[in-house]
Amino acid sequence: MRAITVRDRDASVGGLTLTDMPYPHAAENDVIVRVHAAGFTPGELDWPTTWTDRAGRDRTPSVPGHELSGVVVELGYGTTGLTVGQRVFGLTDWARDGSLAEYTAVEARNLAPLAADIDHTVAAALPVSGLTAWQGLFDHAHLTTGQTVLVHGAAGGVGSIAVQLAREVGARVIGTGRAGDRDVALGLGAQAFLDLDADDMRHVGEVDVVFDVIGGDVLRRSAELVRPGGILVTIAVPPTVRPKDGRAVFFVVEPDRVRLAALARRLQTGQLTPVVGDVRPLSEAVSAFADHRRAPGKTIIQVADERGARHF
């Protein structure tokens, strides 16, 4: 099969290549998925699990990308809950070969069924962004009706989903980003928008929750905006500051089949719309890593179409 692989940690994006790889093995409770569309996280080439397994052993050449939508083509021993030919979407394990390939092995528990009327390129934009937004807002921040939440990067992959989920529960949403993100954020349901390049963040006033995906100075200044008893949630870096009389939480998204299914239902009913940016063939995945910041939303790699035709 064809896959994007990386061998040299020091080369970063320059070490990514499209190459031939052996067909994956389905371990116990795994499925093999024919990948139709895949998503990636730009920073994953800096993750230790991209280079070593959980025992610390080198696992290169490794396949990046950990979001996928596709079709089950093989079941491992003992696998239940999914069938060959079923459309699925979800996450691959951080310490195993990922989704930028024609086929990949995935633990069945990390996948959810995907309805026939949901496009693979849309579904592939949802697993990391959707679960991160859900877990950050509700599992960690416990956002409820009537509260105010400040969502940084509101036009991005995670931020755009966070805006929509927060509005669904009746929260007041303030989005941030660059000037060109304003219309996207407001169109998704944010009631106000802050240009991080031009506006003073203090004009926001006090908020109950800050959801940060940026880190750095934005994260530091955000702590000052959280009212007593509020919470600052970030996925960027462990915070070195926390709100006065409040909490600061850093977390890493976890697979969750039940939540994936709930997100898929929202996709199907039109309650949720991932912001898909560029859609590129597998042959352009290397340049997509380098160019991901040029377009709003999530960059998706299309590996095959609905008929199974390859997109190289």
C-alpha positions as a Markdown table, in Angstrom:
| # | Residue | x | y | z |
|---|---|---|---|---|
| 1 | Met | 0.0 | 0.0 | 0.0 |
| 2 | Arg | 1.0 | 3.7 | -0.3 |
| 3 | Ala | 1.4 | 5.8 | 2.8 |
| 4 | Ile | 3.1 | 9.0 | 4.1 |
| 5 | Thr | 6.0 | 8.0 | 6.3 |
| 6 | Val | 8.6 | 9.9 | 8.4 |
| 7 | Arg | 12.0 | 8.5 | 9.5 |
| 8 | Asp | 14.2 | 11.4 | 10.5 |
| 9 | Arg | 13.1 | 13.3 | 13.6 |
| 10 | Asp | 15.5 | 16.2 | 12.9 |
| 11 | Ala | 14.1 | 16.7 | 9.4 |
| 12 | Ser | 10.6 | 17.5 | 10.7 |
| 13 | Val | 8.2 | 18.1 | 7.7 |
| 14 | Gly | 11.1 | 17.7 | 5.3 |
| 15 | Gly | 11.4 | 14.1 | 6.4 |
| 16 | Leu | 7.9 | 13.2 | 5.2 |
| 17 | Thr | 7.6 | 11.1 | 2.0 |
| 18 | Leu | 5.0 | 9.1 | 0.1 |
| 19 | Thr | 6.3 | 5.6 | -0.1 |
| 20 | Asp | 5.3 | 1.9 | -0.2 |
| 21 | Met | 4.5 | 0.2 | 3.1 |
| 22 | Pro | 3.4 | -3.3 | 4.1 |
| 23 | Tyr | -0.3 | -3.9 | 4.5 |
| 24 | Pro | -1.1 | -3.6 | 8.2 |
| 25 | His | -1.7 | -6.5 | 10.6 |
| 26 | Ala | -5.0 | -6.7 | 12.5 |
| 27 | Ala | -4.2 | -7.5 | 16.1 |
| 28 | Glu | -6.8 | -8.7 | 18.6 |
| 29 | Asn | -9.8 | -6.4 | 18.8 |
| 30 | Asp | -8.5 | -4.4 | 15.8 |
| 31 | Val | -10.1 | -3.7 | 12.4 |
| 32 | Ile | -8.4 | -2.8 | 9.2 |
| 33 | Val | -9.9 | 0.3 | 7.6 |
| 34 | Arg | -9.7 | 1.3 | 4.0 |
| 35 | Val | -9.0 | 5.0 | 4.5 |
| 36 | His | -11.1 | 7.3 | 2.4 |
| 37 | Ala | -10.2 | 10.6 | 4.1 |
| 38 | Ala | -7.8 | 11.5 | 6.9 |
| 39 | Gly | -6.9 | 14.4 | 9.1 |
| 40 | Phe | -3.7 | 15.3 | 10.9 |
| 41 | Thr | -2.4 | 17.5 | 13.7 |
| 42 | Pro | 0.4 | 19.8 | 12.5 |
| 43 | Gly | 2.4 | 19.5 | 15.7 |
| 44 | Glu | 2.3 | 15.7 | 15.8 |
| 45 | Leu | 5.8 | 15.4 | 14.4 |
| 46 | Asp | 7.0 | 16.8 | 17.8 |
| 47 | Trp | 5.1 | 14.1 | 19.8 |
| 48 | Pro | 7.3 | 11.4 | 21.3 |
| 49 | Thr | 4.7 | 8.7 | 20.2 |
| 50 | Thr | 5.4 | 9.6 | 16.6 |
| 51 | Trp | 8.9 | 8.2 | 17.0 |
| 52 | Thr | 8.7 | 5.5 | 19.7 |
| 53 | Asp | 6.2 | 3.0 | 21.0 |
| 54 | Arg | 4.9 | 2.9 | 24.6 |
| 55 | Ala | 8.0 | 0.9 | 25.6 |
| 56 | Gly | 10.3 | 3.6 | 24.2 |
| 57 | Arg | 11.4 | 1.5 | 21.2 |
| 58 | Asp | 12.0 | 3.2 | 17.9 |
| 59 | Arg | 9.0 | 2.6 | 15.6 |
| 60 | Thr | 10.1 | 4.5 | 12.5 |
| 61 | Pro | 9.3 | 4.6 | 9.6 |
| 62 | Ser | 6.0 | 5.8 | 11.1 |
| 63 | Val | 2.8 | 6.9 | 9.5 |
| 64 | Pro | 1.4 | 10.2 | 10.9 |
| 65 | Gly | -2.3 | 11.3 | 10.9 |
| 66 | His | -4.7 | 10.1 | 13.6 |
| 67 | Glu | -8.2 | 11.0 | 12.2 |
| 68 | Leu | -9.9 | 8.9 | 9.6 |
| 69 | Ser | -13.1 | 8.1 | 7.8 |
| 70 | Gly | -13.4 | 4.9 | 5.7 |
| 71 | Val | -14.7 | 1.4 | 5.4 |
| 72 | Val | -13.9 | -1.7 | 7.5 |
| 73 | Val | -12.2 | -4.4 | 5.3 |
| 74 | Glu | -11.0 | -6.8 | 7.9 |
| 75 | Leu | -11.7 | -7.8 | 11.5 |
| 76 | Gly | -9.0 | -8.9 | 13.9 |
| 77 | Tyr | -9.5 | -11.9 | 16.3 |
| 78 | Gly | -12.2 | -11.2 | 18.9 |
| 79 | Thr | -13.4 | -8.0 | 17.3 |
| 80 | Thr | -17.0 | -7.3 | 17.9 |
| 81 | Gly | -19.4 | -4.4 | 17.3 |
| 82 | Leu | -18.3 | -3.6 | 13.7 |
| 83 | Thr | -18.6 | -5.6 | 10.4 |
| 84 | Val | -16.7 | -5.8 | 7.2 |
| 85 | Gly | -18.1 | -3.3 | 4.7 |
| 86 | Gln | -19.2 | -0.9 | 7.4 |
| 87 | Arg | -18.5 | 2.9 | 7.1 |
| 88 | Val | -16.7 | 4.2 | 10.2 |
| 89 | Phe | -14.8 | 7.2 | 11.5 |
| 90 | Gly | -12.6 | 7.9 | 14.5 |
| 91 | Leu | -9.1 | 8.0 | 15.9 |
| 92 | Thr | -6.0 | 5.8 | 15.6 |
| 93 | Asp | -3.8 | 5.2 | 18.6 |
| 94 | Trp | -1.1 | 7.9 | 19.1 |
| 95 | Ala | 1.7 | 5.3 | 19.4 |
| 96 | Arg | 0.7 | 3.3 | 16.3 |
| 97 | Asp | 0.8 | 4.0 | 12.5 |
| 98 | Gly | -1.8 | 6.5 | 11.6 |
| 99 | Ser | -4.3 | 7.4 | 8.9 |
| 100 | Leu | -2.2 | 9.0 | 6.1 |
| 101 | Ala | -2.2 | 5.6 | 4.3 |
| 102 | Glu | -4.5 | 3.5 | 2.1 |
| 103 | Tyr | -5.1 | 1.1 | 5.0 |
| 104 | Thr | -4.6 | 1.3 | 8.7 |
| 105 | Ala | -5.2 | -0.9 | 11.8 |
| 106 | Val | -7.3 | 0.6 | 14.5 |
| 107 | Glu | -8.7 | -0.6 | 17.8 |
| 108 | Ala | -12.4 | -1.1 | 17.1 |
| 109 | Arg | -13.4 | 0.7 | 20.3 |
| 110 | Asn | -11.9 | 3.9 | 18.8 |
| 111 | Leu | -14.3 | 4.0 | 15.9 |
| 112 | Ala | -18.0 | 4.8 | 15.5 |
| 113 | Pro | -20.4 | 3.9 | 12.7 |
| 114 | Leu | -20.9 | 6.5 | 10.0 |
| 115 | Ala | -24.2 | 7.0 | 8.2 |
| 116 | Ala | -24.2 | 6.7 | 4.4 |
| 117 | Asp | -25.2 | 10.3 | 3.9 |
| 118 | Ile | -22.2 | 11.8 | 5.6 |
| 119 | Asp | -19.2 | 12.5 | 3.3 |
| 120 | His | -15.9 | 11.0 | 4.4 |
| 121 | Thr | -14.1 | 14.3 | 4.0 |
| 122 | Val | -16.5 | 15.9 | 6.5 |
| 123 | Ala | -16.3 | 13.0 | 8.9 |
| 124 | Ala | -12.5 | 13.0 | 8.9 |
| 125 | Ala | -12.5 | 16.6 | 10.1 |
| 126 | Leu | -14.5 | 15.7 | 13.3 |
| 127 | Pro | -12.7 | 13.1 | 15.5 |
| 128 | Val | -9.9 | 15.1 | 17.2 |
| 129 | Ser | -11.7 | 18.5 | 16.8 |
| 130 | Gly | -15.1 | 17.3 | 17.9 |
| 131 | Leu | -13.9 | 15.2 | 20.9 |
| 132 | Thr | -11.5 | 17.9 | 22.0 |
| 133 | Ala | -14.2 | 20.6 | 21.9 |
| 134 | Trp | -16.7 | 18.3 | 23.7 |
| 135 | Gln | -14.3 | 17.2 | 26.4 |
| 136 | Gly | -12.9 | 20.7 | 27.0 |
| 137 | Leu | -16.3 | 22.4 | 27.3 |
| 138 | Phe | -18.3 | 19.8 | 29.2 |
| 139 | Asp | -16.0 | 17.2 | 30.8 |
| 140 | His | -13.4 | 19.7 | 32.1 |
| 141 | Ala | -15.1 | 23.2 | 32.1 |
| 142 | His | -18.7 | 21.9 | 32.8 |
| 143 | Leu | -20.1 | 24.7 | 30.6 |
| 144 | Thr | -23.9 | 25.3 | 31.2 |
| 145 | Thr | -26.7 | 27.4 | 29.9 |
| 146 | Gly | -26.3 | 31.1 | 30.6 |
| 147 | Gln | -22.5 | 31.1 | 31.0 |
| 148 | Thr | -20.1 | 33.0 | 28.9 |
| 149 | Val | -17.2 | 31.3 | 27.1 |
| 150 | Leu | -14.3 | 32.8 | 25.3 |
| 151 | Val | -13.2 | 30.5 | 22.5 |
| 152 | His | -9.7 | 31.2 | 21.0 |
| 153 | Gly | -9.2 | 30.2 | 17.4 |
| 154 | Ala | -12.9 | 30.2 | 16.8 |
| 155 | Ala | -12.6 | 29.6 | 13.0 |
| 156 | Gly | -10.1 | 26.7 | 13.4 |
| 157 | Gly | -10.8 | 23.0 | 13.6 |
| 158 | Val | -11.3 | 22.7 | 17.3 |
| 159 | Gly | -12.5 | 26.3 | 17.9 |
| 160 | Ser | -15.3 | 26.1 | 15.3 |
| 161 | Ile | -16.8 | 23.0 | 16.8 |
| 162 | Ala | -16.5 | 24.5 | 20.3 |
| 163 | Val | -18.4 | 27.5 | 19.2 |
| 164 | Gln | -21.3 | 25.4 | 17.9 |
| 165 | Leu | -21.5 | 23.1 | 20.9 |
| 166 | Ala | -21.4 | 26.0 | 23.3 |
| 167 | Arg | -24.2 | 27.7 | 21.5 |
| 168 | Glu | -26.2 | 24.5 | 21.5 |
| 169 | Val | -26.3 | 24.4 | 25.3 |
| 170 | Gly | -27.3 | 28.1 | 25.5 |
| 171 | Ala | -24.0 | 29.7 | 26.4 |
| 172 | Arg | -22.9 | 33.1 | 25.3 |
| 173 | Val | -19.9 | 32.7 | 23.0 |
| 174 | Ile | -17.1 | 35.2 | 22.2 |
| 175 | Gly | -14.8 | 34.0 | 19.5 |
| 176 | Thr | -11.2 | 35.2 | 18.8 |
| 177 | Gly | -8.9 | 34.9 | 15.8 |
| 178 | Arg | -7.5 | 37.1 | 13.1 |
| 179 | Ala | -9.6 | 39.7 | 11.2 |
| 180 | Gly | -10.3 | 37.2 | 8.3 |
| 181 | Asp | -11.8 | 34.8 | 10.8 |
| 182 | Arg | -14.6 | 37.1 | 11.9 |
| 183 | Asp | -17.3 | 36.2 | 9.5 |
| 184 | Val | -16.7 | 32.4 | 9.9 |
| 185 | Ala | -16.9 | 32.7 | 13.7 |
| 186 | Leu | -20.0 | 34.8 | 13.7 |
| 187 | Gly | -21.6 | 32.6 | 11.1 |
| 188 | Leu | -21.1 | 29.6 | 13.4 |
| 189 | Gly | -22.9 | 31.3 | 16.2 |
| 190 | Ala | -20.4 | 33.4 | 18.1 |
| 191 | Gln | -22.2 | 36.5 | 19.4 |
| 192 | Ala | -19.0 | 38.6 | 19.5 |
| 193 | Phe | -15.6 | 38.4 | 17.9 |
| 194 | Leu | -12.2 | 39.7 | 19.1 |
| 195 | Asp | -9.3 | 40.3 | 16.6 |
| 196 | Leu | -6.2 | 39.1 | 18.5 |
| 197 | Asp | -4.0 | 41.2 | 16.3 |
| 198 | Ala | -5.8 | 44.5 | 16.8 |
| 199 | Asp | -8.2 | 44.4 | 19.7 |
| 200 | Asp | -7.5 | 44.7 | 23.5 |
| 201 | Met | -8.5 | 41.3 | 25.0 |
| 202 | Arg | -9.5 | 43.2 | 28.2 |
| 203 | His | -12.5 | 44.6 | 26.4 |
| 204 | Val | -14.1 | 41.1 | 26.6 |
| 205 | Gly | -14.7 | 41.6 | 30.4 |
| 206 | Glu | -15.1 | 38.7 | 32.7 |
| 207 | Val | -16.1 | 35.2 | 31.4 |
| 208 | Asp | -16.9 | 31.9 | 33.0 |
| 209 | Val | -14.8 | 29.8 | 30.7 |
| 210 | Val | -11.8 | 30.3 | 28.4 |
| 211 | Phe | -11.1 | 27.6 | 25.9 |
| 212 | Asp | -7.6 | 28.1 | 24.6 |
| 213 | Val | -5.9 | 26.3 | 21.6 |
| 214 | Ile | -3.1 | 28.8 | 21.1 |
| 215 | Gly | -0.9 | 29.0 | 24.2 |
| 216 | Gly | 1.8 | 31.6 | 24.7 |
| 217 | Asp | 0.9 | 35.1 | 25.6 |
| 218 | Val | -2.7 | 34.6 | 24.6 |
| 219 | Leu | -3.0 | 31.9 | 27.3 |
| 220 | Arg | -1.3 | 34.0 | 29.9 |
| 221 | Arg | -3.5 | 37.0 | 29.3 |
| 222 | Ser | -6.6 | 34.9 | 29.2 |
| 223 | Ala | -6.2 | 33.9 | 32.9 |
| 224 | Glu | -7.0 | 37.5 | 33.8 |
| 225 | Leu | -10.4 | 37.4 | 32.1 |
| 226 | Val | -11.8 | 34.4 | 34.1 |
| 227 | Arg | -14.2 | 35.5 | 36.9 |
| 228 | Pro | -13.8 | 34.0 | 40.4 |
| 229 | Gly | -14.8 | 30.3 | 40.4 |
| 230 | Gly | -14.3 | 30.1 | 36.6 |
| 231 | Ile | -12.0 | 27.9 | 34.6 |
| 232 | Leu | -9.3 | 28.2 | 31.9 |
| 233 | Val | -9.0 | 25.1 | 29.7 |
| 234 | Thr | -6.2 | 24.7 | 27.3 |
| 235 | Ile | -4.9 | 22.1 | 24.9 |
| 236 | Ala | -1.8 | 24.0 | 23.9 |
| 237 | Val | 0.6 | 23.6 | 26.9 |
| 238 | Pro | 0.3 | 23.1 | 30.6 |
| 239 | Pro | -0.5 | 26.5 | 32.0 |
| 240 | Thr | 2.0 | 28.4 | 34.2 |
| 241 | Val | -0.7 | 30.8 | 35.4 |
| 242 | Arg | -4.2 | 30.2 | 36.6 |
| 243 | Pro | -7.2 | 32.5 | 37.2 |
| 244 | Lys | -7.6 | 34.2 | 40.5 |
| 245 | Asp | -9.9 | 32.0 | 42.6 |
| 246 | Gly | -10.4 | 29.8 | 39.6 |
| 247 | Arg | -8.9 | 26.7 | 37.9 |
| 248 | Ala | -6.6 | 26.0 | 35.0 |
| 249 | Val | -6.7 | 22.7 | 33.2 |
| 250 | Phe | -4.5 | 21.2 | 30.4 |
| 251 | Phe | -5.7 | 18.0 | 28.8 |
| 252 | Val | -5.1 | 15.7 | 25.8 |
| 253 | Val | -8.1 | 14.4 | 23.9 |
| 254 | Glu | -9.2 | 10.8 | 24.5 |
| 255 | Pro | -11.0 | 8.4 | 22.2 |
| 256 | Asp | -14.7 | 8.0 | 23.0 |
| 257 | Arg | -17.0 | 5.9 | 20.7 |
| 258 | Val | -20.1 | 7.2 | 22.5 |
| 259 | Arg | -19.3 | 10.8 | 22.0 |
| 260 | Leu | -18.2 | 10.2 | 18.4 |
| 261 | Ala | -21.6 | 8.7 | 17.7 |
| 262 | Ala | -23.3 | 11.7 | 19.3 |
| 263 | Leu | -21.2 | 14.0 | 17.1 |
| 264 | Ala | -22.1 | 12.0 | 14.0 |
| 265 | Arg | -25.8 | 12.4 | 14.8 |
| 266 | Arg | -25.4 | 16.2 | 15.0 |
| 267 | Leu | -23.6 | 16.1 | 11.6 |
| 268 | Gln | -26.5 | 14.1 | 10.1 |
| 269 | Thr | -29.2 | 16.5 | 11.4 |
| 270 | Gly | -27.3 | 19.6 | 10.5 |
| 271 | Gln | -26.7 | 20.8 | 14.1 |
| 272 | Leu | -23.0 | 20.6 | 13.6 |
| 273 | Thr | -20.8 | 21.7 | 10.6 |
| 274 | Pro | -17.1 | 21.1 | 10.7 |
| 275 | Val | -15.1 | 23.8 | 8.9 |
| 276 | Val | -13.2 | 21.9 | 6.2 |
| 277 | Gly | -10.4 | 23.9 | 4.8 |
| 278 | Asp | -8.2 | 22.5 | 2.0 |
| 279 | Val | -8.9 | 18.9 | 0.7 |
| 280 | Arg | -5.7 | 17.5 | -0.8 |
| 281 | Pro | -4.8 | 14.1 | -2.3 |
| 282 | Leu | -2.4 | 11.8 | -0.5 |
| 283 | Ser | 0.4 | 12.9 | -2.8 |
| 284 | Glu | 0.1 | 16.4 | -1.5 |
| 285 | Ala | 0.0 | 15.5 | 2.2 |
| 286 | Val | 3.6 | 16.6 | 2.8 |
| 287 | Ser | 2.9 | 20.1 | 1.5 |
| 288 | Ala | -0.4 | 20.2 | 3.4 |
| 289 | Phe | 1.6 | 19.8 | 6.7 |
| 290 | Ala | 3.6 | 22.9 | 5.7 |
| 291 | Asp | 0.7 | 25.0 | 4.4 |
| 292 | His | -2.0 | 24.1 | 6.9 |
| 293 | Arg | -2.3 | 27.6 | 8.4 |
| 294 | Arg | -3.1 | 29.3 | 5.1 |
| 295 | Ala | -6.8 | 28.3 | 5.1 |
| 296 | Pro | -9.4 | 28.4 | 7.8 |
| 297 | Gly | -10.7 | 25.1 | 9.2 |
| 298 | Lys | -9.3 | 21.6 | 9.0 |
| 299 | Thr | -7.1 | 20.4 | 6.2 |
| 300 | Ile | -8.2 | 17.0 | 5.0 |
| 301 | Ile | -6.3 | 14.4 | 2.9 |
| 302 | Gln | -8.5 | 12.4 | 0.5 |
| 303 | Val | -7.1 | 9.0 | 0.0 |
| 304 | Ala | -10.0 | 7.4 | -1.9 |
| 305 | Asp | -13.5 | 8.4 | -3.1 |
| 306 | Glu | -16.8 | 6.7 | -2.4 |
| 307 | Arg | -16.2 | 4.3 | -5.3 |
| 308 | Gly | -12.8 | 3.3 | -3.8 |
| 309 | Ala | -10.8 | 5.1 | -6.5 |
| 310 | Arg | -7.4 | 6.1 | -5.2 |
| 311 | His | -6.5 | 9.8 | -4.9 |
| 312 | Phe | -2.7 | 10.1 | -5.2 |
